[in-house]
């Protein structure tokens, strides 16, 4: 291994091919399946012209397809740029123009949005790969391929040209000045953080880790690549549960999560509706939060009901790679 984020899935696929890598609802992928599909997608992206340093925008809701898109992009030596599908078209258009992507990967109910973002008279056509079973119909833009098409490509690992000093992803800030700014983070930046985090928290292959934040928020980087590095299971939390405190608690119980990582407002929301039981979530070992202030009464509520859990407050701006304190 030479220090590239995507190589963790290759290592786990060789070490434990039948181990579960990612879960969402009834859908799940083993490490071998995730590795094979990501390699095929990478080869298709390379055929579309993706090379070292190229950007690939992801306009995909949180899903196993989104995880596949991230890994396939990295395996093609490109840089992934996750975009929020709920953003208005003018803002997305600015972000896409700023990073000049070689390709856009899309899925879900974003086809009408893409019609706005990619007008038919665009001077430079950006190919769109559809990470769904079928290409959408009744729209102006033309999808270059769908997820079904990658089956015609080799599942062998493509050779990597990237180095640890190359960019892995670009995350756009909130744009409080009026213009969203793209923050470039390298493979080495993330590796250094995770090298500390995995040792500090003792994350291992038996862990079942939450993926609560959206993919355009850098907390998701810890969730995804921390899981892959440890050979653990990543459980994608459906976004609709954010408004259903009791069902969110049920999700944690049924998934038997050992690690939860989110912004504090979710913890406050669950405390407000008193959805925790005494000695709840017996499998959980650690609870982490980052991004906002956690009110002391909320922390006391959680600690009283989960005496077996360790609690850690992380903090750090996007530019400092997930957390710096």
C-alpha positions as CSV (number, residue, x, y, z in Angstrom):
1,X,0.0,0.0,0.0
2,X,1.4,3.4,-0.9
3,X,-0.8,5.7,1.1
4,X,-3.9,6.2,-1.1
5,X,-7.3,6.2,0.4
6,X,-9.0,3.9,-2.0
7,X,-6.4,1.2,-1.4
8,X,-7.9,0.3,1.9
9,X,-10.9,-1.3,0.2
10,X,-8.5,-3.4,-1.9
11,X,-6.6,-4.5,1.1
12,X,-9.8,-5.5,3.0
13,X,-11.2,-7.3,-0.1
14,X,-8.1,-9.5,-0.2
15,X,-8.1,-10.0,3.6
16,X,-11.8,-10.5,4.2
17,X,-13.7,-10.7,0.9
18,X,-17.0,-11.8,2.4
19,X,-17.0,-9.2,5.1
20,X,-19.8,-6.6,5.0
21,X,-18.4,-3.2,4.0
22,X,-21.4,-0.9,3.7
23,X,-25.1,-1.2,4.5
24,X,-28.2,0.9,3.7
25,X,-31.6,-0.6,4.5
26,X,-31.8,-4.0,3.0
27,X,-29.0,-3.3,0.6
28,X,-25.4,-4.3,1.5
29,X,-22.1,-5.0,-0.2
30,X,-19.2,-7.2,0.8
31,X,-15.7,-5.9,0.5
32,X,-15.1,-8.1,-2.6
33,X,-18.3,-6.7,-4.3
34,X,-17.4,-3.1,-3.4
35,X,-13.8,-3.6,-4.7
36,X,-15.0,-5.2,-8.0
37,X,-17.6,-2.6,-8.8
38,X,-15.3,0.3,-7.9
39,X,-12.6,-1.1,-10.2
40,X,-15.0,-1.4,-13.1
41,X,-16.3,2.1,-12.6
42,X,-12.8,3.4,-12.5
43,X,-11.9,1.8,-15.8
44,X,-15.1,3.3,-17.3
45,X,-14.1,6.7,-16.0
46,X,-10.7,6.3,-17.5
47,X,-12.2,5.4,-20.8
48,X,-14.2,8.7,-20.6
49,X,-10.8,10.5,-20.2
50,X,-10.4,10.8,-16.5
51,X,-6.7,11.2,-15.6
52,X,-4.6,12.1,-12.6
53,X,-5.8,15.5,-11.2
54,X,-9.1,15.5,-13.0
55,X,-12.2,16.3,-11.0
56,X,-15.4,14.2,-10.8
57,X,-18.5,15.9,-9.3
58,X,-20.9,13.7,-7.4
59,X,-24.5,14.8,-7.4
60,X,-25.8,11.7,-5.6
61,X,-27.9,11.3,-2.4
62,X,-26.3,9.3,0.4
63,X,-26.3,5.7,-0.8
64,X,-24.2,2.7,-1.6
65,X,-24.0,4.0,-5.1
66,X,-22.5,7.2,-3.7
67,X,-19.8,5.2,-1.9
68,X,-19.1,3.4,-5.1
69,X,-18.8,6.7,-7.0
70,X,-16.3,8.0,-4.5
71,X,-14.1,4.9,-4.6
72,X,-14.4,4.6,-8.4
73,X,-13.3,8.2,-8.8
74,X,-10.3,7.7,-6.6
75,X,-9.3,4.5,-8.3
76,X,-9.4,6.4,-11.7
77,X,-6.7,8.8,-10.1
78,X,-9.3,11.6,-10.1
79,X,-10.5,13.9,-7.3
80,X,-14.1,13.5,-6.0
81,X,-16.2,16.6,-5.4
82,X,-19.4,15.8,-3.5
83,X,-22.2,18.3,-4.1
84,X,-25.4,18.8,-2.2
85,X,-28.4,17.9,-4.4
86,X,-30.6,20.1,-2.3
87,X,-28.6,23.2,-3.3
88,X,-30.2,25.6,-5.8
89,X,-29.1,25.2,-9.4
90,X,-27.3,28.6,-9.6
91,X,-25.1,27.7,-6.6
92,X,-24.3,24.2,-8.0
93,X,-23.5,25.8,-11.4
94,X,-20.9,28.0,-9.7
95,X,-19.3,25.1,-8.0
96,X,-19.2,22.9,-11.1
97,X,-17.7,25.8,-13.1
98,X,-15.1,26.4,-10.4
99,X,-13.8,22.8,-10.4
100,X,-14.2,22.2,-14.2
101,X,-15.0,18.5,-13.8
102,X,-14.1,15.8,-16.4
103,X,-17.3,14.0,-15.5
104,X,-20.4,14.2,-13.3
105,X,-21.8,11.2,-11.5
106,X,-25.5,11.5,-10.6
107,X,-28.3,9.4,-9.2
108,X,-31.7,9.8,-7.5
109,X,-34.1,12.6,-8.3
110,X,-31.6,15.0,-9.7
111,X,-32.3,14.7,-13.4
112,X,-34.4,17.9,-13.6
113,X,-31.7,19.7,-11.6
114,X,-29.1,18.6,-14.1
115,X,-31.2,20.0,-16.9
116,X,-30.9,23.4,-15.3
117,X,-27.2,23.1,-14.5
118,X,-26.2,21.7,-17.9
119,X,-28.0,23.8,-20.5
120,X,-28.2,22.2,-23.9
121,X,-26.2,25.1,-25.4
122,X,-23.2,24.6,-23.1
123,X,-20.0,25.2,-24.9
124,X,-18.2,22.3,-23.1
125,X,-20.3,19.2,-22.7
126,X,-19.6,17.4,-19.4
127,X,-20.4,13.7,-19.6
128,X,-22.8,12.4,-17.0
129,X,-22.5,8.9,-15.5
130,X,-25.8,7.7,-14.1
131,X,-25.3,5.6,-10.9
132,X,-28.6,3.9,-11.3
133,X,-29.9,0.9,-13.1
134,X,-31.4,2.9,-16.0
135,X,-30.6,6.2,-17.6
136,X,-33.3,8.8,-16.9
137,X,-35.7,9.5,-19.8
138,X,-37.4,12.8,-20.8
139,X,-34.5,15.1,-20.1
140,X,-32.2,17.2,-22.2
141,X,-28.8,16.0,-21.1
142,X,-27.5,12.7,-22.3
143,X,-26.1,10.2,-19.7
144,X,-22.8,8.7,-21.0
145,X,-23.4,5.5,-19.1
146,X,-25.5,3.9,-16.3
147,X,-24.4,1.6,-13.5
148,X,-25.4,-1.5,-15.5
149,X,-22.8,-0.6,-18.2
150,X,-19.8,-1.0,-15.9
151,X,-20.3,-4.8,-16.1
152,X,-18.5,-4.8,-19.4
153,X,-15.3,-3.7,-17.8
154,X,-12.6,-5.6,-15.9
155,X,-12.9,-5.8,-12.2
156,X,-9.1,-5.9,-11.7
157,X,-7.5,-3.1,-9.9
158,X,-6.3,-0.4,-12.3
159,X,-2.8,0.8,-11.8
160,X,-2.5,4.0,-9.7
161,X,-0.6,7.1,-10.9
162,X,-1.5,9.2,-7.8
163,X,0.8,9.8,-4.9
164,X,-0.2,10.6,-1.3
165,X,0.5,14.3,-2.0
166,X,-2.2,14.4,-4.7
167,X,-5.6,15.7,-4.0
168,X,-8.3,13.2,-2.9
169,X,-11.4,15.5,-2.7
170,X,-12.6,19.0,-2.8
171,X,-15.3,20.2,-0.4
172,X,-17.1,23.5,-0.9
173,X,-17.6,25.8,2.1
174,X,-20.9,27.6,2.9
175,X,-19.8,30.6,0.8
176,X,-20.7,33.3,3.4
177,X,-19.0,35.8,1.1
178,X,-21.3,35.0,-1.7
179,X,-19.0,32.7,-3.6
180,X,-18.5,29.0,-2.5
181,X,-14.8,28.2,-2.0
182,X,-13.4,24.8,-2.7
183,X,-11.1,23.3,-0.1
184,X,-8.6,20.8,-1.5
185,X,-7.5,17.9,0.7
186,X,-4.8,15.4,-0.1
187,X,-4.7,11.7,0.5
188,X,-1.8,12.3,2.9
189,X,-3.9,14.9,4.9
190,X,-6.6,12.2,5.6
191,X,-4.1,9.4,6.2
192,X,-2.4,11.4,8.9
193,X,-5.7,12.1,10.7
194,X,-6.9,8.5,10.4
195,X,-3.6,7.1,11.6
196,X,-4.2,9.0,14.8
197,X,-8.0,8.4,15.1
198,X,-7.9,4.7,14.6
199,X,-5.3,4.2,17.3
200,X,-6.8,6.8,19.7
201,X,-10.3,5.3,19.5
202,X,-9.3,1.7,19.0
203,X,-11.5,1.2,15.9
204,X,-11.3,-2.4,14.6
205,X,-12.9,-4.8,12.2
206,X,-15.7,-5.7,14.5
207,X,-17.0,-2.2,14.7
208,X,-20.3,-1.1,13.2
209,X,-20.0,2.6,12.4
210,X,-22.6,5.2,11.6
211,X,-22.6,7.4,8.5
212,X,-24.9,10.2,9.6
213,X,-23.5,13.4,7.9
214,X,-24.1,14.1,4.2
215,X,-21.2,13.3,1.9
216,X,-20.5,17.0,1.2
217,X,-19.7,17.5,4.9
218,X,-16.2,16.4,6.0
219,X,-17.3,14.3,8.9
220,X,-18.3,11.7,6.3
221,X,-14.6,11.3,5.4
222,X,-13.9,9.9,8.9
223,X,-16.9,7.6,8.7
224,X,-16.1,6.2,5.3
225,X,-12.4,5.8,5.2
226,X,-12.1,5.1,9.0
227,X,-14.4,2.1,8.4
228,X,-12.5,0.9,5.3
229,X,-9.2,1.2,7.0
230,X,-10.4,-0.9,9.9
231,X,-12.3,-3.4,7.7
232,X,-15.4,-2.6,9.7
233,X,-19.1,-2.1,8.6
234,X,-20.4,1.3,7.6
235,X,-24.1,1.8,8.2
236,X,-25.6,4.7,6.1
237,X,-28.2,6.6,8.1
238,X,-31.2,7.5,5.9
239,X,-31.6,11.3,5.9
240,X,-35.3,11.1,6.5
241,X,-34.7,9.8,10.0
242,X,-33.3,13.2,11.0
243,X,-36.8,14.4,11.7
244,X,-37.9,11.2,13.5
245,X,-36.1,11.0,16.8
246,X,-37.6,7.7,18.0
247,X,-36.9,6.0,14.6
248,X,-33.3,7.3,14.7
249,X,-32.9,5.6,18.1
250,X,-34.4,2.4,16.7
251,X,-31.9,2.5,13.8
252,X,-29.0,2.7,16.3
253,X,-30.4,-0.3,18.2
254,X,-31.2,-2.5,15.2
255,X,-27.9,-1.8,13.5
256,X,-26.1,-2.5,16.8
257,X,-23.8,0.4,16.2
258,X,-20.6,0.5,18.1
259,X,-19.7,4.1,17.0
260,X,-21.9,7.2,16.5
261,X,-20.5,10.4,15.0
262,X,-22.7,13.4,14.2
263,X,-23.3,17.1,14.8
264,X,-24.5,18.0,18.3
265,X,-27.9,19.2,17.1
266,X,-29.0,15.6,16.4
267,X,-28.0,14.5,19.9
268,X,-30.0,17.5,21.3
269,X,-33.0,16.6,19.1
270,X,-33.1,13.0,20.4
271,X,-32.7,14.2,24.0
272,X,-35.5,16.7,23.6
273,X,-37.9,13.9,22.7
274,X,-36.5,11.6,25.4
275,X,-36.1,8.6,23.1
276,X,-33.2,7.0,25.0
277,X,-33.8,4.2,27.6
278,X,-31.6,3.4,30.6
279,X,-28.5,1.5,29.5
280,X,-29.6,1.9,25.9
281,X,-27.6,0.9,22.8
282,X,-25.6,-1.9,24.5
283,X,-23.3,-2.4,21.6
284,X,-22.1,1.2,21.5
285,X,-18.6,1.9,22.6
286,X,-18.0,5.5,21.6
287,X,-20.1,8.6,20.8
288,X,-18.4,11.5,18.9
289,X,-19.6,14.9,17.9
290,X,-18.2,17.8,15.9
291,X,-19.2,21.0,14.2
292,X,-21.3,22.8,16.9
293,X,-21.5,23.4,20.6
294,X,-23.1,20.6,22.5
295,X,-25.2,22.0,25.4
296,X,-24.2,20.6,28.8
297,X,-27.7,19.4,29.7
298,X,-27.7,17.3,26.5
299,X,-24.4,15.7,27.3
300,X,-25.6,14.9,30.8
301,X,-28.8,13.3,29.4
302,X,-26.7,11.0,27.2
303,X,-24.0,10.2,29.7
304,X,-26.6,9.3,32.3
305,X,-28.3,6.8,30.0
306,X,-25.2,5.4,28.4
307,X,-22.7,4.8,31.3
308,X,-20.8,2.2,29.2
309,X,-20.0,4.7,26.4
310,X,-17.0,7.0,26.0
311,X,-17.8,10.6,24.8
312,X,-15.5,12.7,22.7
313,X,-15.9,16.3,21.4
314,X,-13.9,16.8,18.2
315,X,-13.4,20.1,16.5
316,X,-11.8,21.4,13.4
317,X,-12.4,23.4,10.2
318,X,-12.6,21.7,6.8
319,X,-9.2,23.1,5.9
320,X,-7.6,21.2,8.9
321,X,-8.9,17.8,7.7
322,X,-12.0,16.7,9.7
323,X,-10.8,17.6,13.2
324,X,-7.7,19.3,14.7
325,X,-8.5,19.1,18.4
